[in-house]
Amino acid sequence: MTINGAKYKLQIVRELDAPAEKLYKAWTTGERMGEWFCPAPWKVTEAKLELFAGGSNHILMEGPNGEKVPNQGVYLELVENKKIVFTDAFTSAWVPSEKPFMVGVIEFEDLGGGRTRYTASALHWTEEDMNMHQQMGFEEGWGIVADQLAEVAKTF
């Protein structure tokens, strides 16, 4: 599964040494997101997830110097152990956000033997937003997160 036709897309693809169902469980267990969702020294201090299409999510990331970055959005699609689609275009229900940045598409493809092809895509409305995300360290940051996710998934 890949996202074709998206004009402004960033994507990482990794083969992770963890089963798809455990990776999905890590993505959908708010209490454990602090262990993997952002690269250290950043951390998640709050995660509230309404796990259904149209359900909201609120994830608070905090930096080493007291920075606080709230991420609010809505789930567009959840397919157990296969796919999670979310966006920051809405803050809750279908209330538009002030400035939509991206749609996230997380895909899990079972490769057998407890391994999974993990594809994480960020689809942006504008080239400017995509370039900014890339300059923020998309590949490195989302790659670190994928490795952390795989380690946490093994504990489920």
N, CA, C and O atoms as a GROMACS GRO file, in nm:
protein
  624
    1MET      N    1   0.084  -0.119   0.000
    1MET     CA    2   0.000   0.000   0.000
    1MET      C    3   0.088   0.125   0.000
    1MET      O    4   0.173   0.142   0.088
    2THR      N    5   0.069   0.209  -0.095
    2THR     CA    6   0.139   0.336  -0.096
    2THR      C    7   0.042   0.445  -0.137
    2THR      O    8  -0.064   0.419  -0.194
    3ILE      N    9   0.078   0.566  -0.106
    3ILE     CA   10  -0.007   0.681  -0.138
    3ILE      C   11   0.041   0.735  -0.272
    3ILE      O   12   0.147   0.798  -0.280
    4ASN      N   13  -0.035   0.713  -0.375
    4ASN     CA   14  -0.002   0.763  -0.508
    4ASN      C   15  -0.081   0.890  -0.536
    4ASN      O   16  -0.192   0.908  -0.486
    5GLY      N   17  -0.023   0.977  -0.615
    5GLY     CA   18  -0.094   1.097  -0.655
    5GLY      C   19  -0.080   1.214  -0.561
    5GLY      O   20  -0.123   1.325  -0.594
    6ALA      N   21  -0.022   1.193  -0.444
    6ALA     CA   22  -0.002   1.305  -0.350
    6ALA      C   23   0.112   1.391  -0.403
    6ALA      O   24   0.223   1.341  -0.424
    7LYS      N   25   0.087   1.517  -0.423
    7LYS     CA   26   0.186   1.606  -0.483
    7LYS      C   27   0.299   1.643  -0.387
    7LYS      O   28   0.415   1.652  -0.428
    8TYR      N   29   0.267   1.663  -0.260
    8TYR     CA   30   0.366   1.707  -0.161
    8TYR      C   31   0.376   1.602  -0.051
    8TYR      O   32   0.313   1.615   0.054
    9LYS      N   33   0.456   1.498  -0.075
    9LYS     CA   34   0.462   1.382   0.014
    9LYS      C   35   0.604   1.359   0.063
    9LYS      O   36   0.700   1.364  -0.014
   10LEU      N   37   0.615   1.332   0.191
   10LEU     CA   38   0.738   1.281   0.250
   10LEU      C   39   0.706   1.142   0.302
   10LEU      O   40   0.594   1.118   0.349
   11GLN      N   41   0.803   1.051   0.295
   11GLN     CA   42   0.771   0.913   0.333
   11GLN      C   43   0.897   0.840   0.377
   11GLN      O   44   1.005   0.860   0.322
   12ILE      N   45   0.880   0.756   0.476
   12ILE     CA   46   0.984   0.661   0.513
   12ILE      C   47   0.924   0.522   0.503
   12ILE      O   48   0.806   0.502   0.531
   13VAL      N   49   1.006   0.426   0.465
   13VAL     CA   50   0.965   0.286   0.460
   13VAL      C   51   1.074   0.207   0.532
   13VAL      O   52   1.192   0.217   0.500
   14ARG      N   53   1.034   0.128   0.630
   14ARG     CA   54   1.128   0.048   0.708
   14ARG      C   55   1.072  -0.094   0.724
   14ARG      O   56   0.951  -0.114   0.730
   15GLU      N   57   1.162  -0.191   0.730
   15GLU     CA   58   1.123  -0.325   0.770
   15GLU      C   59   1.159  -0.336   0.918
   15GLU      O   60   1.276  -0.329   0.956
   16LEU      N   61   1.055  -0.354   1.000
   16LEU     CA   62   1.075  -0.357   1.145
   16LEU      C   63   1.063  -0.499   1.198
   16LEU      O   64   0.985  -0.579   1.148
   17ASP      N   65   1.142  -0.527   1.297
   17ASP     CA   66   1.143  -0.659   1.360
   17ASP      C   67   1.039  -0.662   1.472
   17ASP      O   68   1.071  -0.675   1.590
   18ALA      N   69   0.913  -0.650   1.430
   18ALA     CA   70   0.799  -0.656   1.524
   18ALA      C   71   0.675  -0.687   1.440
   18ALA      O   72   0.665  -0.642   1.326
   19PRO      N   73   0.581  -0.762   1.496
   19PRO     CA   74   0.459  -0.792   1.420
   19PRO      C   75   0.368  -0.670   1.406
   19PRO      O   76   0.365  -0.582   1.492
   20ALA      N   77   0.294  -0.667   1.296
   20ALA     CA   78   0.205  -0.555   1.265
   20ALA      C   79   0.108  -0.527   1.378
   20ALA      O   80   0.083  -0.411   1.411
   21GLU      N   81   0.051  -0.632   1.438
   21GLU     CA   82  -0.049  -0.609   1.542
   21GLU      C   83   0.010  -0.540   1.665
   21GLU      O   84  -0.059  -0.464   1.733
   22LYS      N   85   0.137  -0.566   1.694
   22LYS     CA   86   0.200  -0.500   1.809
   22LYS      C   87   0.238  -0.356   1.776
   22LYS      O   88   0.230  -0.268   1.863
   23LEU      N   89   0.279  -0.331   1.654
   23LEU     CA   90   0.308  -0.193   1.612
   23LEU      C   91   0.181  -0.110   1.615
   23LEU      O   92   0.181   0.004   1.662
   24TYR      N   93   0.073  -0.167   1.566
   24TYR     CA   94  -0.056  -0.098   1.567
   24TYR      C   95  -0.099  -0.070   1.712
   24TYR      O   96  -0.148   0.039   1.743
   25LYS      N   97  -0.079  -0.168   1.798
   25LYS     CA   98  -0.117  -0.151   1.939
   25LYS      C   99  -0.036  -0.037   2.004
   25LYS      O  100  -0.090   0.040   2.083
   26ALA      N  101   0.091  -0.027   1.970
   26ALA     CA  102   0.173   0.082   2.025
   26ALA      C  103   0.120   0.217   1.977
   26ALA      O  104   0.117   0.314   2.053
   27TRP      N  105   0.077   0.223   1.850
   27TRP     CA  106   0.023   0.347   1.795
   27TRP      C  107  -0.110   0.385   1.859
   27TRP      O  108  -0.147   0.502   1.861
   28THR      N  109  -0.183   0.287   1.911
   28THR     CA  110  -0.318   0.312   1.962
   28THR      C  111  -0.327   0.302   2.114
   28THR      O  112  -0.437   0.297   2.169
   29THR      N  113  -0.214   0.300   2.182
   29THR     CA  114  -0.210   0.297   2.328
   29THR      C  115  -0.146   0.427   2.376
   29THR      O  116  -0.024   0.438   2.386
   30GLY      N  117  -0.231   0.524   2.405
   30GLY     CA  118  -0.183   0.657   2.442
   30GLY      C  119  -0.087   0.657   2.559
   30GLY      O  120   0.007   0.737   2.562
   31GLU      N  121  -0.110   0.570   2.656
   31GLU     CA  122  -0.026   0.566   2.776
   31GLU      C  123   0.118   0.528   2.744
   31GLU      O  124   0.207   0.555   2.825
   32ARG      N  125   0.144   0.468   2.628
   32ARG     CA  126   0.279   0.424   2.593
   32ARG      C  127   0.347   0.514   2.489
   32ARG      O  128   0.462   0.491   2.454
   33MET      N  129   0.275   0.615   2.439
   33MET     CA  130   0.333   0.699   2.333
   33MET      C  131   0.456   0.776   2.379
   33MET      O  132   0.544   0.807   2.298
   34GLY      N  133   0.463   0.806   2.507
   34GLY     CA  134   0.579   0.877   2.560
   34GLY      C  135   0.709   0.800   2.543
   34GLY      O  136   0.817   0.858   2.551
   35GLU      N  137   0.699   0.670   2.520
   35GLU     CA  138   0.818   0.586   2.507
   35GLU      C  139   0.875   0.586   2.365
   35GLU      O  140   0.988   0.541   2.344
   36TRP      N  141   0.799   0.636   2.267
   36TRP     CA  142   0.848   0.621   2.130
   36TRP      C  143   0.810   0.733   2.033
   36TRP      O  144   0.876   0.746   1.930
   37PHE      N  145   0.710   0.814   2.060
   37PHE     CA  146   0.649   0.902   1.961
   37PHE      C  147   0.737   1.017   1.911
   37PHE      O  148   0.714   1.066   1.801
   38CYS      N  149   0.836   1.060   1.988
   38CYS     CA  150   0.926   1.166   1.940
   38CYS      C  151   1.069   1.135   1.984
   38CYS      O  152   1.090   1.071   2.087
   39PRO      N  153   1.167   1.180   1.906
   39PRO     CA  154   1.307   1.154   1.940
   39PRO      C  155   1.348   1.227   2.068
   39PRO      O  156   1.310   1.342   2.090
   40ALA      N  157   1.426   1.158   2.151
   40ALA     CA  158   1.483   1.221   2.271
   40ALA      C  159   1.572   1.337   2.228
   40ALA      O  160   1.636   1.328   2.123
   41PRO      N  161   1.579   1.443   2.304
   41PRO     CA  162   1.531   1.458   2.441
   41PRO      C  163   1.384   1.502   2.450
   41PRO      O  164   1.334   1.527   2.560
   42TRP      N  165   1.314   1.511   2.337
   42TRP     CA  166   1.172   1.543   2.340
   42TRP      C  167   1.095   1.426   2.398
   42TRP      O  168   1.141   1.312   2.391
   43LYS      N  169   0.978   1.454   2.454
   43LYS     CA  170   0.895   1.346   2.509
   43LYS      C  171   0.747   1.384   2.498
   43LYS      O  172   0.712   1.501   2.488
   44VAL      N  173   0.664   1.283   2.500
   44VAL     CA  174   0.520   1.303   2.504
   44VAL      C  175   0.478   1.299   2.650
   44VAL      O  176   0.509   1.204   2.722
   45THR      N  177   0.408   1.403   2.695
   45THR     CA  178   0.364   1.407   2.835
   45THR      C  179   0.214   1.388   2.848
   45THR      O  180   0.162   1.371   2.959
   46GLU      N  181   0.145   1.390   2.735
   46GLU     CA  182   0.000   1.371   2.738
   46GLU      C  183  -0.045   1.316   2.604
   46GLU      O  184  -0.004   1.366   2.499
   47ALA      N  185  -0.130   1.214   2.606
   47ALA     CA  186  -0.186   1.159   2.482
   47ALA      C  187  -0.328   1.112   2.508
   47ALA      O  188  -0.352   1.020   2.586
   48LYS      N  189  -0.422   1.178   2.442
   48LYS     CA  190  -0.563   1.141   2.452
   48LYS      C  191  -0.608   1.101   2.311
   48LYS      O  192  -0.603   1.181   2.218
   49LEU      N  193  -0.653   0.977   2.298
   49LEU     CA  194  -0.686   0.922   2.166
   49LEU      C  195  -0.829   0.872   2.164
   49LEU      O  196  -0.867   0.790   2.248
   50GLU      N  197  -0.908   0.919   2.070
   50GLU     CA  198  -1.043   0.867   2.046
   50GLU      C  199  -1.034   0.784   1.917
   50GLU      O  200  -1.038   0.839   1.807
   51LEU      N  201  -1.021   0.654   1.933
   51LEU     CA  202  -0.982   0.566   1.823
   51LEU      C  203  -1.099   0.519   1.737
   51LEU      O  204  -1.140   0.403   1.741
   52PHE      N  205  -1.151   0.614   1.659
   52PHE     CA  206  -1.254   0.583   1.559
   52PHE      C  207  -1.249   0.695   1.455
   52PHE      O  208  -1.204   0.806   1.484
   53ALA      N  209  -1.295   0.665   1.334
   53ALA     CA  210  -1.295   0.768   1.229
   53ALA      C  211  -1.379   0.886   1.277
   53ALA      O  212  -1.495   0.869   1.314
   54GLY      N  213  -1.320   1.004   1.277
   54GLY     CA  214  -1.385   1.124   1.329
   54GLY      C  215  -1.348   1.152   1.473
   54GLY      O  216  -1.378   1.259   1.524
   55GLY      N  217  -1.282   1.056   1.539
   55GLY     CA  218  -1.238   1.076   1.677
   55GLY      C  219  -1.117   1.167   1.683
   55GLY      O  220  -1.033   1.166   1.592
   56SER      N  221  -1.107   1.244   1.788
   56SER     CA  222  -0.996   1.338   1.800
   56SER      C  223  -0.877   1.275   1.871
   56SER      O  224  -0.889   1.175   1.942
   57ASN      N  225  -0.763   1.338   1.850
   57ASN     CA  226  -0.644   1.301   1.926
   57ASN      C  227  -0.574   1.429   1.971
   57ASN      O  228  -0.576   1.530   1.901
   58HIS      N  229  -0.515   1.421   2.086
   58HIS     CA  230  -0.439   1.534   2.141
   58HIS      C  231  -0.311   1.474   2.199
   58HIS      O  232  -0.315   1.392   2.291
   59ILE      N  233  -0.197   1.516   2.143
   59ILE     CA  234  -0.068   1.466   2.188
   59ILE      C  235   0.018   1.588   2.220
   59ILE      O  236   0.042   1.672   2.133
   60LEU      N  237   0.064   1.596   2.344
   60LEU     CA  238   0.148   1.708   2.387
   60LEU      C  239   0.293   1.662   2.393
   60LEU      O  240   0.328   1.571   2.468
   61MET      N  241   0.376   1.727   2.310
   61MET     CA  242   0.519   1.700   2.311
   61MET      C  243   0.588   1.812   2.387
   61MET      O  244   0.554   1.929   2.374
   62GLU      N  245   0.688   1.773   2.468
   62GLU     CA  246   0.764   1.872   2.544
   62GLU      C  247   0.912   1.856   2.515
   62GLU      O  248   0.965   1.745   2.510
   63GLY      N  249   0.978   1.971   2.497
   63GLY     CA  250   1.121   1.973   2.467
   63GLY      C  251   1.205   1.987   2.591
   63GLY      O  252   1.153   2.010   2.700
   64PRO      N  253   1.336   1.975   2.575
   64PRO     CA  254   1.428   1.978   2.689
   64PRO      C  255   1.437   2.114   2.757
   64PRO      O  256   1.482   2.123   2.871
   65ASN      N  257   1.395   2.220   2.688
   65ASN     CA  258   1.402   2.355   2.745
   65ASN      C  259   1.265   2.408   2.783
   65ASN      O  260   1.244   2.529   2.793
   66GLY      N  261   1.171   2.316   2.806
   66GLY     CA  262   1.037   2.356   2.846
   66GLY      C  263   0.943   2.388   2.732
   66GLY      O  264   0.829   2.430   2.756
   67GLU      N  265   0.987   2.368   2.607
   67GLU     CA  266   0.899   2.392   2.492
   67GLU      C  267   0.780   2.296   2.500
   67GLU      O  268   0.793   2.180   2.540
   68LYS      N  269   0.664   2.346   2.461
   68LYS     CA  270   0.544   2.262   2.456
   68LYS      C  271   0.483   2.275   2.317
   68LYS      O  272   0.453   2.384   2.270
   69VAL      N  273   0.465   2.160   2.252
   69VAL     CA  274   0.409   2.158   2.118
   69VAL      C  275   0.287   2.066   2.120
   69VAL      O  276   0.300   1.944   2.117
   70PRO      N  277   0.167   2.127   2.125
   70PRO     CA  278   0.046   2.044   2.122
   70PRO      C  279   0.014   2.002   1.978
   70PRO      O  280   0.021   2.084   1.886
   71ASN      N  281  -0.021   1.878   1.962
   71ASN     CA  282  -0.065   1.826   1.832
   71ASN      C  283  -0.208   1.781   1.848
   71ASN      O  284  -0.238   1.688   1.923
   72GLN      N  285  -0.297   1.847   1.777
   72GLN     CA  286  -0.438   1.811   1.782
   72GLN      C  287  -0.481   1.770   1.642
   72GLN      O  288  -0.435   1.827   1.543
   73GLY      N  289  -0.567   1.672   1.637
   73GLY     CA  290  -0.615   1.629   1.507
   73GLY      C  291  -0.731   1.535   1.518
   73GLY      O  292  -0.792   1.518   1.624
   74VAL      N  293  -0.761   1.474   1.405
   74VAL     CA  294  -0.874   1.383   1.394
   74VAL      C  295  -0.830   1.261   1.315
   74VAL      O  296  -0.755   1.272   1.218
   75TYR      N  297  -0.877   1.145   1.358
   75TYR     CA  298  -0.854   1.023   1.281
   75TYR      C  299  -0.951   1.019   1.164
   75TYR      O  300  -1.071   1.043   1.180
   76LEU      N  301  -0.899   0.988   1.047
   76LEU     CA  302  -0.982   0.976   0.928
   76LEU      C  303  -1.015   0.830   0.899
   76LEU      O  304  -1.123   0.798   0.847
   77GLU      N  305  -0.921   0.741   0.932
   77GLU     CA  306  -0.941   0.598   0.905
   77GLU      C  307  -0.853   0.517   0.999
   77GLU      O  308  -0.737   0.550   1.022
   78LEU      N  309  -0.910   0.410   1.053
   78LEU     CA  310  -0.834   0.313   1.132
   78LEU      C  311  -0.874   0.175   1.083
   78LEU      O  312  -0.991   0.136   1.090
   79VAL      N  313  -0.776   0.100   1.034
   79VAL     CA  314  -0.797  -0.038   0.993
   79VAL      C  315  -0.704  -0.121   1.080
   79VAL      O  316  -0.582  -0.118   1.064
   80GLU      N  317  -0.761  -0.195   1.172
   80GLU     CA  318  -0.683  -0.265   1.273
   80GLU      C  319  -0.568  -0.344   1.214
   80GLU      O  320  -0.585  -0.425   1.122
   81ASN      N  321  -0.449  -0.318   1.267
   81ASN     CA  322  -0.324  -0.386   1.231
   81ASN      C  323  -0.279  -0.358   1.087
   81ASN      O  324  -0.184  -0.421   1.039
   82LYS      N  325  -0.345  -0.264   1.018
   82LYS     CA  326  -0.312  -0.235   0.878
   82LYS      C  327  -0.281  -0.088   0.851
   82LYS      O  328  -0.182  -0.056   0.785
   83LYS      N  329  -0.367   0.002   0.902
   83LYS     CA  330  -0.352   0.142   0.862
   83LYS      C  331  -0.413   0.237   0.965
   83LYS      O  332  -0.514   0.207   1.028
   84ILE      N  333  -0.348   0.353   0.980
   84ILE     CA  334  -0.397   0.465   1.060
   84ILE      C  335  -0.381   0.591   0.976
   84ILE      O  336  -0.272   0.620   0.928
   85VAL      N  337  -0.490   0.665   0.959
   85VAL     CA  338  -0.485   0.791   0.885
   85VAL      C  339  -0.538   0.900   0.977
   85VAL      O  340  -0.645   0.886   1.035
   86PHE      N  341  -0.461   1.009   0.989
   86PHE     CA  342  -0.499   1.119   1.076
   86PHE      C  343  -0.462   1.251   1.011
   86PHE      O  344  -0.380   1.254   0.919
   87THR      N  345  -0.521   1.359   1.058
   87THR     CA  346  -0.489   1.490   1.006
   87THR      C  347  -0.500   1.596   1.116
   87THR      O  348  -0.572   1.579   1.214
   88ASP      N  349  -0.427   1.704   1.096
   88ASP     CA  350  -0.440   1.820   1.184
   88ASP      C  351  -0.528   1.927   1.119
   88ASP      O  352  -0.534   2.040   1.168
   89ALA      N  353  -0.595   1.891   1.010
   89ALA     CA  354  -0.685   1.985   0.943
   89ALA      C  355  -0.809   2.015   1.028
   89ALA      O  356  -0.876   2.115   1.007
   90PHE      N  357  -0.836   1.926   1.122
   90PHE     CA  358  -0.948   1.945   1.216
   90PHE      C  359  -0.894   1.930   1.357
   90PHE      O  360  -0.799   1.855   1.380
   91THR      N  361  -0.955   2.002   1.452
   91THR     CA  362  -0.909   1.994   1.590
   91THR      C  363  -0.991   1.895   1.671
   91THR      O  364  -0.939   1.830   1.762
   92SER      N  365  -1.119   1.882   1.640
   92SER     CA  366  -1.206   1.785   1.705
   92SER      C  367  -1.331   1.775   1.619
   92SER      O  368  -1.371   1.871   1.553
   93ALA      N  369  -1.391   1.658   1.622
   93ALA     CA  370  -1.505   1.633   1.535
   93ALA      C  371  -1.468   1.684   1.397
   93ALA      O  372  -1.369   1.638   1.340
   94TRP      N  373  -1.542   1.777   1.342
   94TRP     CA  374  -1.507   1.832   1.211
   94TRP      C  375  -1.487   1.982   1.219
   94TRP      O  376  -1.522   2.055   1.126
   95VAL      N  377  -1.431   2.030   1.330
   95VAL     CA  378  -1.400   2.171   1.348
   95VAL      C  379  -1.267   2.200   1.279
   95VAL      O  380  -1.165   2.141   1.317
   96PRO      N  381  -1.265   2.288   1.180
   96PRO     CA  382  -1.140   2.317   1.108
   96PRO      C  383  -1.033   2.377   1.200
   96PRO      O  384  -1.064   2.455   1.290
   97SER      N  385  -0.909   2.339   1.176
   97SER     CA  386  -0.798   2.398   1.251
   97SER      C  387  -0.761   2.531   1.187
   97SER      O  388  -0.804   2.562   1.076
   98GLU      N  389  -0.680   2.609   1.258
   98GLU     CA  390  -0.639   2.739   1.205
   98GLU      C  391  -0.551   2.724   1.082
   98GLU      O  392  -0.564   2.801   0.987
   99LYS      N  393  -0.461   2.627   1.083
   99LYS     CA  394  -0.370   2.608   0.970
   99LYS      C  395  -0.339   2.459   0.955
   99LYS      O  396  -0.256   2.405   1.027
  100PRO      N  397  -0.406   2.393   0.861
  100PRO     CA  398  -0.374   2.252   0.840
  100PRO      C  399  -0.232   2.237   0.785
  100PRO      O  400  -0.188   2.316   0.702
  101PHE      N  401  -0.162   2.136   0.833
  101PHE     CA  402  -0.023   2.113   0.793
  101PHE      C  403  -0.008   1.984   0.713
  101PHE      O  404   0.061   1.981   0.612
  102MET      N  405  -0.074   1.876   0.761
  102MET     CA  406  -0.051   1.748   0.696
  102MET      C  407  -0.161   1.646   0.724
  102MET      O  408  -0.244   1.663   0.813
  103VAL      N  409  -0.157   1.541   0.644
  103VAL     CA  410  -0.230   1.418   0.669
  103VAL      C  411  -0.124   1.311   0.690
  103VAL      O  412  -0.033   1.297   0.608
  104GLY      N  413  -0.134   1.236   0.799
  104GLY     CA  414  -0.040   1.127   0.824
  104GLY      C  415  -0.105   0.995   0.787
  104GLY      O  416  -0.220   0.970   0.822
  105VAL      N  417  -0.030   0.911   0.717
  105VAL     CA  418  -0.078   0.779   0.680
  105VAL      C  419   0.027   0.679   0.726
  105VAL      O  420   0.140   0.679   0.679
  106ILE      N  421  -0.012   0.594   0.819
  106ILE     CA  422   0.076   0.492   0.874
  106ILE      C  423   0.024   0.356   0.827
  106ILE      O  424  -0.091   0.321   0.851
  107GLU      N  425   0.110   0.280   0.759
  107GLU     CA  426   0.068   0.151   0.705
  107GLU      C  427   0.158   0.040   0.758
  107GLU      O  428   0.279   0.055   0.770
  108PHE      N  429   0.094  -0.072   0.789
  108PHE     CA  430   0.164  -0.189   0.843
  108PHE      C  431   0.139  -0.306   0.748
  108PHE      O  432   0.024  -0.345   0.728
  109GLU      N  433   0.243  -0.362   0.688
  109GLU     CA  434   0.228  -0.477   0.600
  109GLU      C  435   0.302  -0.596   0.662
  109GLU      O  436   0.424  -0.594   0.674
  110ASP      N  437   0.227  -0.698   0.701
  110ASP     CA  438   0.284  -0.817   0.763
  110ASP      C  439   0.372  -0.890   0.662
  110ASP      O  440   0.325  -0.928   0.554
  111LEU      N  441   0.499  -0.909   0.696
  111LEU     CA  442   0.593  -0.979   0.608
  111LEU      C  443   0.615  -1.123   0.652
  111LEU      O  444   0.690  -1.197   0.589
  112GLY      N  445   0.548  -1.163   0.762
  112GLY     CA  446   0.569  -1.297   0.816
  112GLY      C  447   0.690  -1.301   0.907
  112GLY      O  448   0.776  -1.212   0.902
  113GLY      N  449   0.696  -1.403   0.989
  113GLY     CA  450   0.810  -1.419   1.079
  113GLY      C  451   0.825  -1.307   1.180
  113GLY      O  452   0.935  -1.283   1.228
  114GLY      N  453   0.715  -1.238   1.213
  114GLY     CA  454   0.721  -1.131   1.312
  114GLY      C  455   0.780  -1.001   1.258
  114GLY      O  456   0.816  -0.912   1.336
  115ARG      N  457   0.792  -0.989   1.125
  115ARG     CA  458   0.846  -0.867   1.064
  115ARG      C  459   0.734  -0.792   0.991
  115ARG      O  460   0.637  -0.852   0.945
  116THR      N  461   0.751  -0.660   0.983
  116THR     CA  462   0.649  -0.573   0.922
  116THR      C  463   0.715  -0.467   0.836
  116THR      O  464   0.815  -0.406   0.875
  117ARG      N  465   0.658  -0.445   0.718
  117ARG     CA  466   0.696  -0.327   0.640
  117ARG      C  467   0.613  -0.212   0.694
  117ARG      O  468   0.490  -0.213   0.688
  118TYR      N  469   0.682  -0.112   0.744
  118TYR     CA  470   0.621   0.005   0.808
  118TYR      C  471   0.640   0.123   0.714
  118TYR      O  472   0.753   0.161   0.683
  119THR      N  473   0.530   0.180   0.668
  119THR     CA  474   0.536   0.295   0.579
  119THR      C  475   0.467   0.412   0.648
  119THR      O  476   0.350   0.404   0.683
  120ALA      N  477   0.541   0.520   0.667
  120ALA     CA  478   0.487   0.640   0.731
  120ALA      C  479   0.496   0.754   0.630
  120ALA      O  480   0.605   0.793   0.588
  121SER      N  481   0.380   0.808   0.593
  121SER     CA  482   0.373   0.914   0.493
  121SER      C  483   0.315   1.040   0.555
  121SER      O  484   0.222   1.034   0.636
  122ALA      N  485   0.370   1.153   0.515
  122ALA     CA  486   0.316   1.284   0.554
  122ALA      C  487   0.279   1.356   0.425
  122ALA      O  488   0.365   1.387   0.343
  123LEU      N  489   0.149   1.381   0.408
  123LEU     CA  490   0.098   1.447   0.289
  123LEU      C  491   0.066   1.592   0.325
  123LEU      O  492  -0.007   1.618   0.421
  124HIS      N  493   0.121   1.685   0.249
  124HIS     CA  494   0.107   1.826   0.281
  124HIS      C  495   0.023   1.898   0.177
  124HIS      O  496   0.014   1.856   0.062
  125TRP      N  497  -0.039   2.009   0.219
  125TRP     CA  498  -0.120   2.090   0.129
  125TRP      C  499  -0.034   2.173   0.034
  125TRP      O  500  -0.072   2.199  -0.080
  126THR      N  501   0.083   2.215   0.083
  126THR     CA  502   0.166   2.304   0.002
  126THR      C  503   0.311   2.255  -0.003
  126THR      O  504   0.357   2.182   0.085
  127GLU      N  505   0.381   2.296  -0.107
  127GLU     CA  506   0.523   2.265  -0.119
  127GLU      C  507   0.601   2.329  -0.005
  127GLU      O  508   0.697   2.271   0.047
  128GLU      N  509   0.560   2.449   0.034
  128GLU     CA  510   0.626   2.519   0.145
  128GLU      C  511   0.618   2.437   0.274
  128GLU      O  512   0.718   2.422   0.345
  129ASP      N  513   0.499   2.383   0.305
  129ASP     CA  514   0.484   2.302   0.426
  129ASP      C  515   0.570   2.175   0.417
  129ASP      O  516   0.633   2.136   0.515
  130MET      N  517   0.571   2.111   0.300
  130MET     CA  518   0.651   1.991   0.282
  130MET      C  519   0.800   2.022   0.303
  130MET      O  520   0.871   1.949   0.372
  131ASN      N  521   0.847   2.131   0.243
  131ASN     CA  522   0.988   2.169   0.258
  131ASN      C  523   1.022   2.201   0.402
  131ASN      O  524   1.129   2.165   0.450
  132MET      N  525   0.930   2.270   0.471
  132MET     CA  526   0.953   2.302   0.612
  132MET      C  527   0.963   2.174   0.694
  132MET      O  528   1.050   2.162   0.781
  133HIS      N  529   0.875   2.077   0.668
  133HIS     CA  530   0.876   1.950   0.740
  133HIS      C  531   1.008   1.877   0.714
  133HIS      O  532   1.066   1.817   0.805
  134GLN      N  533   1.054   1.881   0.590
  134GLN     CA  534   1.182   1.818   0.556
  134GLN      C  535   1.297   1.886   0.630
  134GLN      O  536   1.386   1.818   0.681
  135GLN      N  537   1.296   2.019   0.636
  135GLN     CA  538   1.400   2.094   0.705
  135GLN      C  539   1.396   2.071   0.857
  135GLN      O  540   1.498   2.084   0.925
  136MET      N  541   1.278   2.038   0.908
  136MET     CA  542   1.265   2.007   1.051
  136MET      C  543   1.330   1.872   1.084
  136MET      O  544   1.344   1.838   1.202
  137GLY      N  545   1.368   1.796   0.982
  137GLY     CA  546   1.432   1.667   1.005
  137GLY      C  547   1.338   1.549   0.990
  137GLY      O  548   1.349   1.451   1.064
  138PHE      N  549   1.245   1.557   0.896
  138PHE     CA  550   1.146   1.451   0.878
  138PHE      C  551   1.211   1.313   0.871
  138PHE      O  552   1.177   1.226   0.952
  139GLU      N  553   1.302   1.291   0.776
  139GLU     CA  554   1.357   1.157   0.756
  139GLU      C  555   1.426   1.104   0.882
  139GLU      O  556   1.398   0.993   0.927
  140GLU      N  557   1.515   1.186   0.939
  140GLU     CA  558   1.586   1.142   1.058
  140GLU      C  559   1.491   1.122   1.176
  140GLU      O  560   1.495   1.018   1.243
  141GLY      N  561   1.406   1.220   1.201
  141GLY     CA  562   1.315   1.213   1.316
  141GLY      C  563   1.216   1.098   1.306
  141GLY      O  564   1.199   1.021   1.401
  142TRP      N  565   1.150   1.085   1.190
  142TRP     CA  566   1.052   0.978   1.175
  142TRP      C  567   1.122   0.841   1.170
  142TRP      O  568   1.061   0.740   1.206
  143GLY      N  569   1.248   0.838   1.126
  143GLY     CA  570   1.325   0.714   1.128
  143GLY      C  571   1.357   0.671   1.270
  143GLY      O  572   1.343   0.554   1.305
  144ILE      N  573   1.400   0.766   1.353
  144ILE     CA  574   1.427   0.737   1.495
  144ILE      C  575   1.300   0.688   1.562
  144ILE      O  576   1.302   0.591   1.638
  145VAL      N  577   1.190   0.755   1.534
  145VAL     CA  578   1.061   0.717   1.593
  145VAL      C  579   1.024   0.574   1.551
  145VAL      O  580   0.975   0.498   1.634
  146ALA      N  581   1.046   0.538   1.426
  146ALA     CA  582   1.015   0.402   1.379
  146ALA      C  583   1.097   0.299   1.457
  146ALA      O  584   1.044   0.195   1.496
  147ASP      N  585   1.225   0.327   1.479
  147ASP     CA  586   1.310   0.234   1.556
  147ASP      C  587   1.260   0.223   1.700
  147ASP      O  588   1.253   0.114   1.756
  148GLN      N  589   1.226   0.338   1.760
  148GLN     CA  590   1.175   0.337   1.898
  148GLN      C  591   1.043   0.262   1.905
  148GLN      O  592   1.019   0.185   1.999
  149LEU      N  593   0.957   0.283   1.807
  149LEU     CA  594   0.828   0.214   1.800
  149LEU      C  595   0.848   0.064   1.799
  149LEU      O  596   0.780  -0.009   1.872
  150ALA      N  597   0.940   0.016   1.716
  150ALA     CA  598   0.965  -0.129   1.706
  150ALA      C  599   1.007  -0.187   1.841
  150ALA      O  600   0.963  -0.296   1.879
  151GLU      N  601   1.093  -0.114   1.912
  151GLU     CA  602   1.138  -0.164   2.044
  151GLU      C  603   1.024  -0.169   2.144
  151GLU      O  604   1.010  -0.265   2.219
  152VAL      N  605   0.941  -0.065   2.147
  152VAL     CA  606   0.828  -0.061   2.240
  152VAL      C  607   0.727  -0.170   2.203
  152VAL      O  608   0.672  -0.236   2.291
  153ALA      N  609   0.703  -0.189   2.073
  153ALA     CA  610   0.605  -0.289   2.027
  153ALA      C  611   0.640  -0.428   2.079
  153ALA      O  612   0.551  -0.508   2.108
  154LYS      N  613   0.767  -0.457   2.091
  154LYS     CA  614   0.809  -0.589   2.140
  154LYS      C  615   0.765  -0.616   2.283
  154LYS      O  616   0.761  -0.731   2.326
  155THR      N  617   0.731  -0.510   2.357
  155THR     CA  618   0.694  -0.527   2.498
  155THR      C  619   0.544  -0.554   2.516
  155THR      O  620   0.499  -0.576   2.628
  156PHE      N  621   0.467  -0.551   2.408
  156PHE     CA  622   0.323  -0.578   2.418
  156PHE      C  623   0.296  -0.726   2.416
  156PHE      O  624   0.180  -0.768   2.423
   0.00000   0.00000   0.00000
